Every structure is written in C-alpha cells, then in structure tokens.
Amino acid sequence: MDRSEQLFEAAKRVLPGGVNSPVRAFRAVGMAPRFITRADGAYIHDADGRSYIDYVCSWGPMILGHNHPAVREAVEEAVKDGLSFGAPTEREVEIARLMVELVPNIEMVRMVNSGTEAVMSALRLARGATGREKLIKFEGCYHGHSDCMLVNAGSSALAGGHPSSAGVPVGAAKDTLTAQFNDLQSVEVLLNENAGEVAAVIVEPVAANMGVVGPAPGFLEGLRALCDKHGALLIFDEVITGFRLALGGAQEFFGVRADIVTFGKIIGGGMPVGAYCASRALMEQVAPCGSVYQAGTLSGNPVAMAAGLAQLRYLKAHPEVYSGINGYAARLADGLREIAARTGTGVRINQVGSVLSPFFTPDDVNTFTDAKGSDVGKYARYFAGMLERGVYLAPAQFEAMFVSAAHSGEDLRRTLEAAGEVLGAL
C-alpha cells in the first residue's frame, strides 16, 4: 500500500468518504485518490513522490499555473499583516474597482467566500429585486450546493449517481424549474407557464459540470431576449468561465450581457473566495443599503484579496495569456481528435477557450442528454492510464480539463503521447 492509500484509509476514519468534497474520493474512476503535497507551475506532486502534468488546476482558478511568483509574493506580504480582521480593508476596494473596470455591465461587487455562496446570494438578490420566487436552471448545470440549486445538478453529483440530495426540503426546491441547456424552447415554455413568477434564469455560459458543453449559436442571445420579454433577470454563473475565457469573462467572450454575474476562486488566486456583481441599482438593494440581507465574517479576507488582486493585475498586464492558453487548448483538442480518429476510438472532444473535455461517445455532444451518452467506464480506464503515465485529469467524466499559462509545448507533447498509448489500448 502506497502513502496515498495509507492516508486515504486514515482519512476515511475521520472524514466522510475520506474527503472534504465528493469528487476527490475518485469513486467515479474506481481508485484511491492521490494525496497532493505541493504544486508548481503545470505540475502537482503526490505523497509518494510522483509528479503529474496537472489539467485540473484546482478546478480552474490556477490560470497562471500553481504557485505563481506574483501571487505567492503578494500572499507572503499580506500574511505579515495578519490573517483576518473582520473589518474593511483597502485591498477589497482595489480588487472591486479592478473587477468593475474589467467586467462588462457591472458597477458594484459584493465579496463572499465561495462560488456556492455567491450563487445563493445572487438568487436572493434576484428574488428581492423582482418580488418573484421562481427560478429557472438547466439540467446538468451545477451552481453549488445551496438547497434550491441541488435540483438536476451536474458535476460530482451526476458522476456519483445522485443528481439531487437528501436533506433538501421540498419547499426549498419547489420553485426551481428545470430547462434543457441549448434548448430555448424549453425555457420559453417554462416562462409562459409561469408568467410573471420567474425571478431569474441562471446558466453556466459554458456548461462545465456535465463535461464541457458550449452554448449553441444564438442560445445565450436567446436567453437574454426571453428574460427581457418576461421581466426576469439573467444570471451568468461564471465560477468556471470568469476571467478564464477572457478578462471580461463570458460576457466579453460571447458578447452577451447578464444582469448578475457570479465568480469563484479565480478572483482569489485559488484561495477561498467568491463574489456576485451587478448594476448599482441592483446591488444597492443588498444590506446595508437595501432590504436583501447577506453577510459574512470572512468576506473580503485580506490574504485572499491580496492573492486575487495580484492575479487579476497580472492578467490585465499580460493579455497575451489568453491567446496562449486558448491556443494550447485548441492544439490539445485537435491532437486528441487526431488520436481518436487514428485509433478508431469513439471519442468527442469539446473545447471552448482554455477549457475542454473528452466524451466517450461517437456522437456530437451539445446537450445534457448527449453528455449522458458517454461511456463512463471507458473514461475511468482512460483516467487510470493517463494517471499512470503522469497526466492528472479530472477524476470524473462530467468535469473539465483546464490549460494554464504554465503549460508548455513539451507538456502538451507528453500528454498527447500518453493519450495515444491509452486510447490505442482502449
């Protein structure tokens, strides 16, 4: 038994399933998880001394790679002044100003501690601002684990065979309506059947928790038009896409405006943080200005703000990061497609910007139904083969791969070489 396996056995005695977040348990791939000791650049290193080219990137926020000097140095300086104050700091003002400058269509920001908290608060704001109670989400999209969003959720809930959760009251979920991603008609039907009752439509602009599924041409534009027609707010959950597709996120990348935008750990350089943002008119309905209550002792944590500010400033100063990571992701996707064709393996590769994923199906994947057609058993064997060859992928089919600015051409070559061997064997 290696060190990671020993640690996992010990963890299972004191942590539910041996982990603090379900997907980390590796159940979807039938293995014991690797326990990570450190990370640098494009590589992570486990408790047994093995190194891996990392395409999880802490589920997306490590856009510059792990332990980037600009971010690390900012954290080291911030720690000298203290870890938490529970009071306002200058850094939270600076990062909010920068976000307002970079992200289209937002004027104010409220910091929170996670993507889940950001979404939960954004939904409360939408309900408070419209005086309506119903919400529309999309089957297979994941928006954190607040009660009203654990309805037809994707990601690890999907991989584990439990798309919703025990313990969620019927009353908490009864006003959450479910439409089909990339199907405008399903949204319009719900809006018409619940006329005047829908506060918001929430969407991942790029669905990344059913695997990566991009928006069909006209889909996001159609959502904008339907929300305008029916007086509902459009919420972009940009926990995955924010500051990753572009400096301005999905709104800039696709040219579609949202009413409320949520962000996650990318604005903390990977540290625990989130935010929801909107126009001044909407955000001033949040306490202490307005009657929509939301609070958090650790919100705007000074160390997380230092990390996030350093990362966003670096991205602003180096816009070439985006052409670099998007180009590498496209090269990786094209290489995987070529290998799949050469080996006769039924694999579809979806890629949007620097985010991509393989589906083990011969058919195109444009909807949640298409995604569920992927052979998860084959993905598990693919995952194991890649891990054995030093490539660390998401330990579940319904997750994404992320390319960072730290990945090199040699990393891509090694990844495609490993994929050739594994897909050939499959």
MIFI-880835 format. One record per residue: y, z, x of N, C-alpha, C in turn. Coordinates in pm, whole numbers, padded with zeros to 5 digits, always signed. Atoms other than C-alpha are relative to their C-alpha. Example, Ala and Ser with C-alpha at 12.3 -4.5 7.8 and 13.67 -1.06 7.14 Angstrom:
<sites>
-00119+00000+00089-00450+00780+01230+00120+00000+00090 -00119-00006-00082-00106+00714+01367+00109+00073-00077 
</sites>
This chain:
<sites>
-00120+00000+00086+00000+00000+00000+00124+00000+00088 -00119+00005-00085+00333-00102+00150+00106+00099-00052 -00102-00100+00030+00650+00106+00142+00062-00021-00137 -00057+00026+00133+00797-00065-00167-00094+00046-00110 +00098-00043+00100+00476+00001-00358-00007+00153-00007 -00001-00147-00003+00479+00366-00248+00123+00054-00073 -00124-00043+00066+00840+00402-00359-00007-00023-00150 +00011+00031+00143+00760+00238-00692-00089+00103-00070 +00087-00102+00058+00476+00481-00757+00075+00133-00013 -00080-00122+00006+00708+00771-00676+00107-00010-00109 -00107+00021+00099+00984+00622-00894-00051+00013-00142 +00054-00003+00137+00756+00591-01197-00021+00142-00050 +00016-00139+00040+00715+00968-01197+00132+00064-00044 -00129-00062+00031+01088+01034-01233+00099-00095-00069 -00086+00098+00067+01243+00711-01373-00084-00076-00102 +00077+00075+00100+01133+00534-01695-00040-00138+00055 +00046+00127-00054+00918+00245-01572+00026-00016+00148 -00029+00004-00143+01023+00332-01218+00131-00066+00036 -00123+00075-00026+01361+00162-01257+00114+00054-00086 -00117-00037+00078+01713+00210-01389+00056-00117-00080 -00033+00115+00086+01732-00135-01553-00129-00081-00014 +00137+00049+00023+01426-00303-01713-00044-00117+00085 +00045+00120-00070+01423-00640-01535-00043+00032+00143 +00034-00036-00138+01395-00465-01198-00147+00040+00016 +00138-00045-00007+01042-00350-01285-00098-00112+00036 +00084+00115-00037+00907-00704-01215-00118-00020-00096 +00112+00014+00093+00682-00678-01523-00020-00145-00043 +00012+00138+00045+00759-01036-01624-00072-00088+00101 +00069+00078-00103+00612-01156-01294-00125+00071+00052 +00126-00066-00030+00327-00905-01273-00011+00055+00141 +00000-00052-00137+00425-00749-00941+00073+00133+00005 -00082-00117-00028+00568-00431-00795+00133-00049+00059 -00128+00045-00052+00941-00463-00720+00017+00028+00148 -00041-00026-00138+01083-00488-00371+00113+00103-00003 -00107-00098-00011+01294-00182-00285+00091-00044+00114 -00096+00058-00095+01607-00304-00108+00073+00109+00075 -00067-00098-00084+01758-00115+00182+00140-00042+00044 -00132+00048-00041+02051-00335+00283+00011-00149-00029 -00025+00142+00026+02211-00676+00235+00120-00045+00082 -00110+00059-00076+02432-00901+00446+00001-00150-00024 -00012+00143+00020+02562-01248+00370-00089-00050-00111 +00090+00057+00100+02296-01450+00191-00136+00068+00000 +00132-00062-00019+02013-01210+00282-00004+00143-00051 +00030-00139+00030+01863-00892+00144-00123+00040+00080 +00107-00051-00085+01619-00670+00335-00066+00116-00073 +00070-00102+00078+01348-00451+00183-00051+00115+00088 +00044-00122-00067+01192-00117+00269-00113-00023+00099 +00108+00034-00093+00909-00292+00455+00046-00089+00114 -00054+00080-00109+01142-00478+00690-00001-00149-00023 -00002+00143+00030+01111-00814+00516+00140-00044-00039 -00130+00057+00035+01415-01040+00476-00019-00116-00095 +00009+00105+00102+01481-01278+00189+00135-00070-00015 -00120+00073+00046+01731-01553+00109+00021+00038-00145 -00022-00061+00132+01889-01398-00199+00076-00092-00094 -00066+00079+00103+01967-01603-00509+00024+00081-00128 -00036-00087+00112+02016-01302-00738+00145+00048+00016 -00140-00038-00031+02338-01186-00567+00050+00112-00090 -00031-00113+00087+02332-00858-00764+00035-00048-00141 -00019+00062+00132+02315-01076-01079+00137-00064-00013 -00116+00088+00008+02618-01282-00988+00126+00038+00073 -00134-00031-00051+02913-01083-00853+00022-00026+00148 -00016+00019-00144+02841-01139-00483+00029-00146+00032 -00036+00140-00014+03014-01474-00490+00034-00034+00144 -00031+00021-00142+03124-01431-00126-00119+00034+00090 +00114-00051-00075+02783-01303-00021+00007+00152+00008 +00007-00147-00010+02676-00945+00044+00084+00052+00116 -00066-00076-00107+02889-00703+00242+00107-00082+00070 -00104+00084-00060+03174-00948+00295+00105+00088+00067 -00091-00088-00074+03412-00807+00558+00128+00036-00076 -00125-00029+00071+03725-00838+00339-00020+00106-00107 +00029-00097+00105+03563-00642+00058-00041+00134+00060 +00046-00125-00063+03388-00387+00280+00115+00078+00060 -00113-00068-00064+03705-00309+00474+00093+00062-00104 -00085-00054+00106+03903-00262+00152-00061+00128-00058 +00069-00119+00052+03641-00015+00027+00010+00115+00100 -00006-00105-00102+03636+00174+00356+00137+00067+00003 -00136-00056+00001+04013+00218+00342+00024+00083-00126 -00022-00071+00127+04010+00323-00025-00073+00134-00001 +00081-00123+00001+03736+00584+00029+00071+00112+00076 -00071-00101-00077+03955+00762+00282+00096+00081-00087 -00098-00066+00087+04197+00848-00001-00064+00075-00115 +00067-00070+00110+03934+00979-00242-00082-00096-00084 +00094+00083+00074+03663+00856-00475+00038-00020-00147 -00035+00012+00142+03804+00921-00823+00113+00097-00032 -00114-00083+00034+04127+01055-00967+00010+00028-00150 -00020-00014+00144+04103+01008-01343+00145-00012-00038 -00144+00016+00020+04467+00902-01325+00039-00141+00042 -00041+00136-00036+04666+00577-01288+00017-00016+00150 -00022+00035-00140+04677+00403-00950+00070-00135+00009 -00070+00126-00020+04879+00117-00806-00098-00118+00002 +00094+00112-00014+04568-00092-00738-00039-00058-00137 +00040+00053+00130+04475-00118-01107+00111-00087-00060 -00111+00085+00043+04821-00258-01176-00005-00133+00074 +00003+00121-00082+04786-00507-00890-00112-00095-00044 +00110+00088+00038+04445-00636-00999+00021-00056-00140 -00029+00051+00134+04555-00665-01362+00102-00114+00007 -00099+00108-00018+04859-00869-01255-00067-00127+00053 +00066+00116-00059+04637-01095-01047-00090-00068-00103 +00085+00059+00103+04392-01146-01333+00082-00077-00103 -00089+00068+00095+04674-01234-01572+00052-00131+00060 -00047+00120-00068+04802-01483-01314-00109-00108+00005 +00107+00097-00026+04462-01648-01261-00069-00049-00126 +00080+00034+00118+04300-01647-01605+00089-00056-00111 -00081+00057+00109+04441-01878-01876-00003+00088-00124 -00002-00052+00136+04552-01735-02208-00020+00150-00011 +00002-00145+00013+04552-01363-02124+00133+00056+00052 -00127-00063-00039+04854-01135-02093-00016+00147+00037 +00023-00141-00031+04706-00785-02070-00148+00024+00024 +00137-00031-00043+04392-00624-01927-00026+00148-00025 +00044-00141+00003+04202-00303-02003-00128+00011+00082 +00116-00022-00085+03964-00187-01731-00098+00097-00066 +00108-00089+00044+03630-00031-01825-00102+00008+00113 +00093-00028-00108+03311+00048-01634-00121-00091+00007 +00114+00091-00001+03061-00226-01721+00026-00115-00095 -00009+00111+00094+03013-00556-01898-00035+00042-00140 +00036-00052+00133+02842-00375-02185+00119+00067-00066 -00115-00072+00054+03146-00152-02230+00114-00096-00033 -00105+00100+00027+03381-00449-02208-00026-00072-00131 +00034+00070+00124+03198-00635-02485+00013+00093-00120 -00009-00097+00109+03167-00326-02704+00145+00022-00041 -00141-00025+00027+03541-00266-02674+00069-00123-00056 -00058+00123+00050+03632-00630-02730-00036-00022-00147 +00042+00014+00139+03432-00634-03052+00074+00097-00090 -00077-00097+00079+03603-00318-03173+00143-00049-00018 -00135+00054+00010+03938-00477-03096+00005-00114-00102 +00002+00112+00095+03843-00792-03290-00008+00050-00143 +00012-00056+00135+03739-00586-03591+00129+00069-00042 -00124-00069+00033+04050-00373-03573+00115-00095-00027 -00111+00094+00014+04284-00670-03537-00011-00085-00126 +00018+00088+00116+04132-00875-03820-00025+00076-00130 +00036-00075+00120+04033-00598-04060-00133-00044-00058 +00131+00049+00044+03690-00763-04084-00110+00071+00079 +00107-00075-00064+03349-00622-03992-00112-00085+00058 +00116+00079-00043+03103-00907-03939+00028-00076+00130 -00006+00070-00128+03029-01075-03605-00104-00110+00000 +00099+00104-00023+02853-01395-03506-00030-00007+00150 +00045+00022-00137+02649-01413-03186-00107-00107-00002 +00097+00109-00010+02393-01663-03061-00134+00052+00048 +00134-00042-00036+02019-01616-03040-00026-00033+00148 +00030+00020-00141+01913-01569-02679+00115+00031+00093 -00113-00042-00084+02261-01474-02557+00002+00152+00009 +00001-00144-00025+02291-01127-02405+00142+00046+00027 -00136-00052-00014+02608-00922-02435-00001+00150+00027 +00009-00141-00028+02498-00585-02304-00084+00072-00104 +00095-00075+00081+02309-00306-02475+00065+00090-00104 -00055-00074+00113+02551-00173-02735-00079-00036-00126 +00089+00015+00115+02377-00132-03071+00017-00133-00074 -00020+00118+00085+02538-00420-03259-00030-00131+00073 +00033+00121-00075+02458-00667-02979-00147-00011+00035 +00143+00009-00026+02088-00585-02946-00072-00062-00119 +00057+00079+00109+02007-00844-03207-00027-00138+00055 +00037+00131-00056+01816-01153-03092+00060-00019+00138 -00058+00004-00134+01921-01074-02735-00091-00075+00096 +00077+00072-00101+01812-01267-02428-00029+00087+00120 +00015-00066-00129+01756-01177-02064-00129+00080+00006 +00122-00077-00023+01512-00899-01976-00064+00044-00131 +00057-00032+00130+01471-00807-02343-00093-00111-00046 +00081+00115+00038+01339-01157-02403-00125-00008+00087 +00113+00010-00091+01116-01157-02095-00104+00108-00029 +00093-00108+00028+00966-00825-02198-00060-00006-00139 +00056+00016+00133+00885-00947-02548+00064+00088-00105 -00068-00088+00095+01134-00712-02719+00145-00047-00015 -00135+00054+00012+01437-00916-02829+00098+00093-00068 -00090-00103+00052+01578-00612-03013-00057+00134+00044 +00035-00130-00056+01544-00238-02960-00029+00101-00110 +00015-00120+00081+01401+00069-03126+00121+00089+00020 -00112-00092-00012+01666+00327-03195+00133-00057-00043 -00124+00061+00050+01926+00081-03322+00001+00013-00152 -00004-00016+00146+02025+00183-03677+00020-00132-00071 -00017+00121+00079+02002-00083-03944+00148-00025-00026 -00143+00016+00030+02366-00017-04026+00080-00055+00116 -00074+00048-00116+02475-00090-03669-00017-00148+00022 +00030+00141-00025+02314-00434-03669+00018-00090-00122 +00002+00081+00122+02350-00545-04030+00115-00099-00008 -00116+00090+00004+02690-00707-03972+00002-00098+00118 +00010+00096-00109+02576-00905-03666-00083-00118-00047 +00064+00122+00047+02492-01259-03775-00038-00085+00121 +00051+00075-00114+02294-01493-03550+00001-00150-00027 -00002+00146+00005+02362-01863-03493-00081-00053+00118 +00076+00065-00106+02196-02113-03261+00095-00062+00102 -00084+00054-00107+02354-02197-02925-00009-00152+00002 -00013+00146+00000+02473-02559-02909-00024-00063-00137 +00016+00049+00137+02442-02591-03288+00119+00046-00083 -00121-00037+00074+02785-02593-03453-00026+00018-00148 +00027-00009+00143+02639-02643-03797-00049+00140-00037 +00050-00134+00031+02458-02308-03779+00114+00101-00005 -00117-00088+00002+02793-02141-03705+00081-00023-00127 -00080+00033+00118+02975-02321-03983-00064+00054-00127 +00070-00052+00117+02708-02223-04235+00027+00150-00015 -00024-00145+00005+02748-01854-04146+00144+00032-00036 -00142-00024+00032+03128-01873-04160+00028-00029-00147 -00021+00033+00141+03116-02038-04501-00067+00103-00092 +00071-00097+00084+02856-01795-04639+00065+00138+00003 -00066-00130-00016+03064-01500-04514+00151-00019+00012 -00142+00039-00006+03409-01641-04582+00091+00123-00005 -00096-00110-00004+03688-01403-04486-00055+00131+00049 +00062-00126-00043+03444-01145-04346-00032+00005+00148 +00040+00005-00141+03379-01259-03987+00120+00028+00090 -00108-00037-00091+03597-01087-03727+00002-00088+00124 +00004+00070-00129+03476-01278-03422-00131-00075+00016 +00117+00070-00051+03235-01529-03275-00002+00028+00150 +00011-00031-00143+03112-01413-02933-00106-00090+00062 +00089+00097-00063+02948-01654-02690+00008+00013+00152 -00001+00028-00143+02844-01686-02328+00036-00148+00013 -00036+00142-00009+03029-02011-02244-00110-00084+00065 +00126+00054-00053+02727-02091-02028-00104+00107-00026 +00105-00098+00026+02423-01916-02167-00080+00019+00128 +00067-00026-00127+02269-01748-01864-00101+00112-00012 +00100-00103+00022+02033-01498-02020-00117-00052-00083 +00120+00067+00050+01787-01748-02163-00044-00100+00107 -00009+00101-00103+01785-01917-01827+00138-00063-00016 -00132+00062+00005+02090-02134-01763-00002-00118-00097 -00014+00109+00098+02183-02350-02062+00150-00022-00021 -00141+00030+00013+02522-02518-02055+00039-00041-00141 -00044+00042+00133+02734-02595-02359-00009-00151-00015 +00003+00144+00027+02673-02936-02515+00143-00051-00013 -00135+00055+00016+02973-03171-02517+00055+00029-00139 -00066-00029+00127+03212-03054-02787-00037+00133-00062 +00044-00124+00063+03032-02726-02856+00108+00108+00006 -00102-00104-00012+03295-02486-02720+00128-00040-00074 -00117+00049+00074+03574-02703-02861-00022+00018-00151 +00031-00018+00142+03398-02692-03197+00008+00145-00043 -00013-00142+00032+03375-02314-03187+00146+00040-00015 -00143-00029+00007+03747-02296-03120+00058-00047-00134 -00052+00056+00125+03821-02519-03419-00051+00078-00121 +00056-00075+00113+03587-02327-03651+00063+00139-00010 -00064-00131+00003+03737-01992-03552+00143-00011-00054 -00136+00021+00050+04088-02127-03614-00001-00024-00151 +00009+00034+00142+03983-02263-03952-00030+00122-00086 +00047-00113+00080+03822-01939-04067+00068+00132+00035 -00073-00122-00033+04062-01688-03911-00078+00101+00081 +00080-00088-00086+03802-01545-03673+00048-00013+00144 -00036+00004-00142+03864-01459-03308-00118-00054+00081 +00102+00054-00089+03673-01642-03034-00002+00085+00127 +00017-00084-00119+03538-01413-02760-00090-00072+00099 +00081+00051-00110+03416-01556-02430-00051+00120+00079 +00060-00100-00087+03174-01318-02262-00020-00064+00136 +00001+00062-00132+03243-01410-01901-00051+00097+00108 +00062-00087-00099+03040-01137-01733-00073-00082+00106 +00065+00090-00096+02845-01422-01570+00097-00106+00053 -00079+00118-00040+03095-01710-01565+00138+00035+00056 -00135-00035-00041+03420-01521-01498+00019+00000+00151 -00033+00012-00142+03572-01602-01156-00114-00061+00081 +00109+00065-00071+03244-01779-01072+00003-00150-00021 -00010+00144+00022+03276-02119-01237+00129-00056+00059 -00132+00039-00051+03642-02134-01134+00084+00126+00007 -00089-00116-00006+03931-01900-01055+00038+00047-00139 -00035-00034+00137+04022-01913-01423-00120+00013-00091 +00120-00017+00079+03662-01883-01536-00032-00118-00088 +00046+00107+00088+03509-02083-01819+00114-00067-00075 -00113+00063+00068+03843-02137-01992+00059-00112+00084 -00049+00104-00090+03965-02329-01689-00104-00110+00019 +00106+00095-00031+03629-02495-01618-00022-00099-00115 +00028+00086+00115+03582-02629-01972+00126-00042-00077 -00123+00036+00069+03944-02646-02086+00005+00045-00145 +00001-00055+00136+03884-02434-02397+00051+00143+00006 -00058-00134-00004+04086-02121-02475-00078+00095-00092 +00059-00106+00081+03941-01796-02605+00109+00100-00039 -00097-00102+00041+04120-01515-02788-00017+00128+00081 +00031-00118-00080+03948-01234-02598-00103-00042+00105 +00092+00031-00109+03768-01255-02262-00051+00130+00059 +00056-00119-00065+03530-01000-02113-00052-00037+00139 +00045+00017-00137+03447-00959-01745-00089+00117+00040 +00087-00105-00051+03193-00757-01548+00024+00025+00147 -00008-00055-00135+03117-00650-01194+00059-00093+00105 -00062+00088-00099+03258-00959-01022+00143+00044+00028 -00138-00045-00024+03606-00806-01068+00002+00134+00074 +00008-00119-00084+03482-00503-00874-00070-00029+00131 +00069+00036-00123+03332-00697-00585-00145+00045-00001 +00137-00046+00013+02992-00587-00720-00011+00147-00038 +00003-00141+00040+03089-00226-00791+00007+00010-00152 +00002-00014+00146+03056-00085-01145+00140-00010-00060 -00131+00021+00063+03349-00223-01343-00014-00109-00105 -00009+00106+00100+03434-00439-01641+00143-00004-00052 -00133+00009+00058+03739-00549-01835-00004-00087-00124 -00024+00095+00108+03848-00704-02163+00148-00032-00001 -00134+00053-00018+04160-00913-02179+00036-00089-00119 -00044+00085+00111+04368-01093-02440+00152-00012+00005 -00145+00010+00011+04722-01168-02552+00061+00139-00012 -00070-00127+00015+04983-00894-02555-00011+00050-00145 +00004-00040+00141+04981-00896-02936-00133+00067-00035 +00129-00061+00026+04609-00820-02943-00018+00130+00078 +00029-00115-00084+04592-00577-02651+00087+00121-00034 -00083-00113+00036+04880-00365-02777-00046+00067-00129 +00063-00072+00111+04659-00273-03071-00100+00104+00051 +00091-00096-00063+04449-00070-02823+00077+00128+00033 -00061-00128-00034+04525+00303-02777+00037+00004+00148 -00087-00082+00084+04763+00447-02677+00107-00077-00076 -00101+00077+00072+04976+00161-02811-00033-00011-00149 +00040+00027+00137+04775+00100-03126-00114+00088-00046 +00097-00086+00067+04503+00234-03350-00145-00029+00038 +00137+00029-00045+04196+00077-03180-00030+00089+00120 +00021-00099-00106+04058+00365-02975-00106-00044+00100 +00094+00022-00110+03887+00319-02639+00052+00075+00120 -00042-00081-00114+03889+00542-02332-00112+00005+00103 +00102-00012-00104+03708+00607-02005+00054+00076+00120 -00046-00081-00113+03747+00877-01740-00001-00078+00130 +00016+00071-00127+03627+00644-01463+00060-00140-00003 -00057+00134+00008+03801+00329-01586+00111-00018+00104 -00098+00024-00105+04008+00174-01308-00027+00083+00124 +00036-00079-00118+03818+00368-01041+00064-00059+00125 -00078+00054-00112+04025+00337-00721-00082-00077+00103 +00082+00071-00098+03735+00229-00498-00044-00135-00057 +00037+00126+00063+03613-00034-00744+00118-00096-00009 -00119+00084+00006+03969-00161-00786+00031-00060+00137 -00025+00052-00135+04006-00195-00408-00096-00113+00032 +00099+00104-00026+03683-00396-00385+00031-00127-00079 -00028+00116+00085+03771-00622-00677+00126-00072+00040 -00125+00061-00041+04126-00679-00562-00018-00082+00127 +00025+00072-00125+04007-00779-00215-00076-00130-00027 +00078+00121+00027+03753-01025-00357+00082-00105-00073 -00080+00097+00075+03991-01186-00606+00112-00060+00087 -00103+00053-00091+04266-01217-00343-00061-00102+00096 +00066+00095-00090+04018-01385-00109-00027-00131-00073 +00029+00121+00076+03911-01630-00380+00127-00081-00028 -00127+00071+00023+04273-01713-00461+00047-00071+00127 -00045+00056-00127+04349-01774-00092-00093-00108+00052 +00100+00096-00049+04032-01981-00041-00064-00073-00118 +00057+00070+00117+03987-02208-00345-00115-00094+00037 +00110+00087-00043+03752-02421-00135-00136+00067-00019 +00126-00069+00028+03488-02155-00205-00071-00066-00118 +00061+00053+00122+03433-02314-00546-00063-00137+00022 +00061+00130-00027+03378-02669-00428-00124+00017+00088 +00114-00024-00088+03145-02529-00162-00123+00050-00075 +00117-00056+00068+02921-02318-00385-00051-00091-00111 +00044+00093+00105+02919-02571-00669-00076-00117+00062 +00067+00111-00068+02825-02845-00424-00138+00039+00051 +00131-00047-00047+02545-02639-00270-00097+00018-00116 +00088-00017+00117+02410-02552-00615-00049-00135-00050 +00041+00134+00043+02408-02921-00706-00105-00057+00095 +00100+00046-00099+02222-03002-00381-00134+00068-00022 +00122-00075+00024+01971-02730-00455-00070-00050-00126 +00058+00050+00125+01920-02851-00812-00061-00138+00018 +00052+00136-00024+01879-03213-00702-00127+00004+00085 +00118-00012-00085+01634-03109-00432-00121+00050-00078 +00110-00052+00082+01424-02910-00679-00050-00106-00098 +00042+00108+00091+01424-03203-00922-00084-00104+00075 +00074+00099-00078+01306-03438-00647-00140+00052+00031 +00131-00058-00029+01025-03200-00552-00087+00001-00125 +00075-00002+00125+00921-03159-00916-00054-00138-00034 +00044+00137+00028+00906-03537-00958-00109-00043+00097 +00096+00042-00102+00718-03587-00632-00135+00068-00017 +00125-00075+00014+00461-03318-00706-00061-00013-00139 +00051+00015+00137+00421-03410-01071+00001+00131-00078 -00012-00128+00070+00522-03058-01178+00100-00014-00114 -00091+00007+00115+00676-03034-01525+00106+00107+00009 -00108-00097-00017+00999-02859-01430+00132-00066-00034 -00136+00044+00027+01351-02897-01564+00095+00096+00070 -00099-00082-00071+01643-02773-01354+00134-00015-00071 -00134-00001+00060+01963-02676-01537+00098+00062+00099 -00100-00050-00094+02277-02626-01329+00140-00022-00057 -00142+00008+00035+02640-02551-01417+00077+00074+00108 -00072-00063-00110+02876-02485-01127-00097+00055+00103 +00085-00061-00103+02708-02241-00888-00115+00081-00060 +00104-00073+00071+02459-02112-01147-00107-00099-00043 +00107+00093+00035+02117-02272-01203-00127+00075-00031 +00132-00059+00022+01762-02207-01318-00103-00109-00026 +00108+00091+00032+01424-02383-01337-00068+00042-00130 +00082-00025+00118+01231-02414-01662-00132-00075+00019 +00131+00062-00019+00858-02485-01650-00044-00067-00130 +00027+00082+00117+00856-02743-01926+00035-00143+00036 -00034+00139-00029+00856-03124-01915+00120-00049-00080 -00107+00043+00091+01129-03137-02180+00136+00053+00043 -00135-00049-00026+01506-03102-02153+00021+00134-00070 -00027-00132+00057+01639-02752-02222+00149+00008-00035 -00138-00004+00049+01954-02749-02435+00022+00108-00104 -00010-00102+00103+01878-02473-02687-00091+00116+00035 +00086-00116-00019+01712-02134-02709-00146-00035-00029 +00136+00043+00032+01409-02294-02872-00061-00078+00116 +00048+00073-00118+01380-02533-02576-00036+00096+00112 +00023-00095-00110+01407-02242-02330-00129+00077-00020 +00123-00077+00027+01127-02051-02502-00126-00083+00023 +00115+00086-00029+00903-02352-02435-00043+00003+00144 +00036-00008-00141+00899-02272-02065-00126+00084+00019 +00125-00069-00031+00564-02160-01922+00031+00118+00092 -00039-00117-00079+00642-01804-01810-00108+00038+00100 +00106-00025-00097+00305-01775-01640+00019-00081+00126 -00028+00083-00117+00388-02067-01413+00121+00053+00076 -00117-00055-00070+00728-01915-01342-00041+00121+00084 +00044-00118-00076+00555-01591-01237-00070-00040+00129 +00069+00046-00123+00334-01780-00991+00100-00064+00097 -00105+00059-00083+00635-01975-00865+00081+00111+00069 -00076-00112-00055+00828-01649-00818-00077+00066+00115 +00081-00066-00103+00541-01491-00623-00010-00085+00126 +00010+00089-00115+00503-01795-00398+00130-00007+00078 -00130+00005-00067+00874-01811-00323+00029+00132+00071 -00023-00130-00063+00893-01436-00254-00082+00013+00128 +00087-00005-00118+00601-01465-00012+00060-00080+00114 -00061+00086-00102+00797-01736+00172+00144+00039+00032 -00131-00052-00039+01113-01527+00197+00116-00048-00084 -00108+00041+00091+01311-01650-00105-00003+00091-00122 -00007-00099+00107+01424-01389-00358+00070-00060-00121 -00051+00057+00125+01469-01520-00713+00003+00108-00107 +00000-00093+00112+01530-01350-01047-00144+00026-00044 +00138-00032+00035+01208-01166-01145-00030-00019-00148 +00028+00034+00140+01201-01324-01492+00048-00143-00023 -00037+00138+00029+01214-01679-01626+00139-00010-00061 -00122+00015+00080+01511-01610-01852+00121+00063+00067 -00113-00047-00078+01761-01528-01579+00054-00118+00081 -00066+00107-00075+01983-01728-01345-00015+00019+00150 -00016-00001-00144+01999-01820-00978+00149-00016+00030 -00141+00007-00039+02337-01775-00806+00011-00042+00145 -00031+00041-00137+02467-01953-00497+00130+00068+00043 -00119-00067-00051+02720-01767-00282+00061-00080+00115 -00067+00065-00113+02968-01873-00017-00069+00030+00132 +00072-00034-00124+02738-01710+00240-00124-00086+00021 +00117+00087-00017+02450-01952+00175+00037-00119+00089 -00024+00109-00095+02419-02219+00442-00091-00118-00030 +00086+00116+00013+02269-02563+00465-00142+00031+00045 +00132-00040-00048+01980-02410+00661-00073+00084-00105 +00061-00079+00108+01921-02161+00378-00052-00092-00110 +00045+00096+00101+01901-02450+00132-00124-00075+00048 +00115+00073-00053+01662-02639+00360-00126+00085-00008 +00116-00089+00004+01431-02339+00390-00046+00025-00143 +00034-00023+00141+01446-02279+00014-00076-00119-00057 +00065+00120+00053+01354-02638-00068-00136-00023+00068 +00130+00010-00067+01077-02636+00193-00101+00092-00067 +00090-00092+00069+00929-02327+00029-00035-00049-00139 +00025+00049+00135+00969-02476-00317-00097-00117+00000 +00094+00112-00011+00787-02790-00204-00144+00048+00011 +00135-00055-00017+00488-02583-00094-00049+00065-00129 +00043-00074+00118+00483-02366-00406-00022-00094-00120 +00016+00092+00113+00540-02642-00662-00116-00095+00023 +00116+00084-00030+00286-02858-00484-00130+00070-00036 +00120-00077+00032+00029-02580-00523-00017+00016-00151 +00006-00012+00146+00118-02540-00892-00046-00129-00066 
</sites>
